[in-house]
Amino acid sequence: MEDKQVMNRKTSSKELHLISCGWEKCTPDQSYGPGVRRYYTVHFVLKGQGYFYINNRKYTLKAGQCFFIPPVVSTLYKAEPSDPWTYTWICFNGENAAALSEHCHLTLENPVQQLTSIIPYAETICEMMTHPQLTPSNEAYIQSSLYRIIAMLEEEFHASYTTMESNDNFYIAQAVDYIKKSPFLDITVTDVADYLHISRSHLYGLFKKHLGTTPQAFLTSAKIIAARDFLTVTDIPIANIAVSCGYQNPFAFSRAFKKETGMTPKEYRQKYRHAEDLLNC
């Protein structure tokens, strides 16, 4: 039976990508480091014991625990001679890696955590290692498994957003992003509040305080901006544009549009239709 298996398989996602994963049955006194990595690593201890040195501290680990190694930090870890450990691991990086690690309560200050069960993590990593070939389906499978491990850690430690992320600006940014990215602007203020898991009154207060407008006014403005694009660069019937922008009643759409632009949808289309062609003349 092999004592070590490694899959070096970097996935392509900028937000979060796998670099490698594997498992190893260590020999007595086997050690790694001191060394510095350029990515994030989490080891899950399956059996035995070992020692982990980081940030001028020493941790004694046993089966059922995990330890976290952030990038650009010198670490050393070694097996306990009388009961050398066996562990599995993932190495990852990406734009969201730091925030996700913090959500999992894995930080330089708290690099070791006790897990309820090590089995789901070991099984998921083993499953990842059965997809080493570079194919679109394997890429998707590995990415989903990586996120599943993060999700299990977040659930295990009751992940919550940090104070900085939970402040007013975070909610405002998330609300604006949700509205702008809605494929059809048939959403309501209640939909936005529900998405953020806050009350309508809280959402109203945030918009008035930071944007000087109401959520409804902002949503209406976003709908009209989308409608203006439809009117100027497409030949879609105005009634269909109204529905796409969240107005089942074309008369209500026309009133809202005129209030926002000073023109009816028909007048706006006649004046600005294919406006980009005029700029290219």
Residue pairs with C-beta under 8 A, 6 or more apart in sequence:
3 24
3 25
3 27
4 22
4 23
4 24
4 25
5 22
5 23
5 24
5 129
6 20
6 21
6 22
7 20
7 21
7 22
7 128
7 129
7 132
8 19
8 20
9 18
9 20
9 21
9 131
9 132
9 134
9 142
10 17
10 18
10 19
10 20
11 17
11 18
11 139
11 142
11 143
11 146
12 139
13 94
13 143
14 94
14 95
15 94
15 95
15 96
16 92
16 93
16 94
16 95
16 96
16 97
16 100
16 143
16 146
16 147
16 150
17 92
17 93
17 94
17 143
17 146
18 90
18 91
18 92
18 128
18 142
18 143
18 146
19 39
19 91
19 92
19 93
20 90
20 91
21 88
21 89
21 90
21 91
21 125
21 128
21 129
22 88
22 89
22 125
22 129
23 46
23 86
23 87
23 88
23 89
23 122
23 125
23 126
24 86
24 87
24 88
25 47
25 84
25 86
26 48
26 50
26 79
26 84
26 85
26 86
26 87
27 79
27 84
28 79
28 81
28 82
28 84
29 78
29 79
29 81
29 84
30 78
30 79
30 84
31 76
31 77
31 78
31 79
32 76
32 77
32 78
33 53
33 74
33 75
33 76
33 77
34 53
34 74
34 75
34 76
35 74
35 75
35 76
36 71
36 72
36 73
36 74
36 75
37 69
37 71
37 72
37 73
37 75
37 91
38 71
38 72
38 93
39 71
39 91
39 92
39 93
39 97
40 68
40 69
40 70
40 71
40 91
40 92
40 93
40 97
40 98
40 101
41 68
41 69
41 89
41 90
41 91
41 92
42 66
42 67
42 68
42 69
42 89
42 90
42 106
42 149
42 153
43 66
43 67
43 69
43 77
43 87
43 88
43 89
44 66
44 87
44 88
44 89
44 115
44 118
44 121
44 122
44 125
45 61
45 62
45 63
45 64
45 65
45 66
45 67
45 85
45 86
45 87
45 118
46 63
46 85
46 86
46 87
46 88
46 118
46 122
47 63
47 85
47 86
48 62
48 63
48 79
48 80
48 83
48 84
48 85
48 86
49 60
49 61
49 62
49 63
49 79
49 80
49 83
49 84
49 85
50 60
50 61
50 77
50 78
50 79
50 80
50 84
50 85
50 87
51 58
51 59
51 60
51 61
51 77
51 78
51 80
52 58
52 59
52 61
52 67
52 75
52 76
52 77
52 111
52 112
53 59
53 75
53 76
53 77
54 69
54 73
54 74
54 75
54 76
54 108
54 111
55 73
55 108
55 109
55 111
59 67
59 111
59 112
61 67
61 85
61 112
62 85
63 85
63 118
64 114
64 115
64 117
64 118
65 112
65 113
65 114
65 115
66 106
66 112
66 113
66 115
66 118
66 121
67 77
67 111
67 112
67 113
68 101
68 106
68 107
68 111
68 112
68 113
69 75
69 111
70 98
70 101
70 107
70 108
70 111
71 93
73 108
79 85
88 121
88 122
88 125
88 126
89 125
90 125
90 128
90 146
90 149
92 146
99 162
99 165
100 150
100 154
101 107
102 162
103 150
103 154
103 159
103 160
103 161
104 150
104 153
104 154
104 156
104 157
104 159
105 113
105 153
105 157
105 159
106 113
106 153
113 156
113 157
115 121
115 156
116 156
120 152
121 149
121 152
124 145
124 148
124 149
124 152
125 145
125 149
127 145
128 141
128 142
128 145
128 146
131 137
131 138
131 141
131 142
132 138
153 159
160 166
161 170
164 170
168 206
168 209
168 210
169 210
171 196
171 198
171 203
171 206
172 206
172 207
172 210
172 211
174 195
174 196
175 192
175 195
175 196
175 203
175 206
175 207
175 215
176 218
178 187
178 192
178 195
178 196
179 185
179 187
179 192
179 218
179 219
179 222
180 222
184 244
184 245
184 246
185 219
185 222
185 223
185 226
185 244
185 245
185 246
186 243
186 244
186 245
186 246
187 219
187 246
188 219
188 246
189 200
189 203
189 215
189 216
189 219
190 200
192 203
192 215
192 219
193 199
193 200
193 202
193 203
193 215
196 203
200 215
203 215
204 214
204 215
207 213
207 214
207 215
207 218
208 214
211 218
213 221
220 256
220 260
221 260
223 245
223 246
223 247
223 256
224 245
224 256
224 257
224 260
224 261
226 244
226 245
227 241
227 242
227 245
227 253
227 257
227 265
228 261
228 268
228 272
230 236
230 241
230 244
230 245
231 238
231 241
231 265
231 268
231 269
231 272
231 273
232 268
232 269
232 272
232 273
232 274
232 275
232 276
233 274
233 276
236 244
238 250
238 253
238 265
238 266
238 269
239 250
241 253
241 265
242 248
242 249
242 250
242 253
242 254
242 265
245 253
247 253
247 256
253 265
254 264
254 265
257 263
257 264
257 265
257 268
258 264
261 268
263 271
